[in-house]
Amino acid sequence: IEGRIRDGQGQPLAGARVWLRNWNPATGQQIDGNVLEILSDRNGRYRFVDVEPGGHRIEVYAIGRETLASSDAFDVAAGATETRDFDTGR
């Protein structure tokens, strides 16, 4: 799962905290308490590798815990690459 995060002016947002949660798209609920976290790079890019197939959701946070953006739940197929870009509006 990879993507890019931009601010309200369309500029890359570096250092955003990006969380990946296991999520059930059918119920709209988190499957378990696991969270993977990475930071976006200086170009606003992030990448999670070797993600388990199944349902997921991405959340983007500023330093601290302010939520900037989140995705709807989505399914990842085995061996597939998913792209999710975010415009934080800030």
Secondary structure as UniProt FT lines:
FT   STRAND          2..6
FT   TURN            8..9
FT   TURN            14..15
FT   STRAND          17..24
FT   TURN            25..28
FT   STRAND          29..39
FT   TURN            42..43
FT   STRAND          45..47
FT   STRAND          54..61
FT   STRAND          67..70
FT   STRAND          74..76
FT   TURN            78..79
FT   STRAND          86..87
//
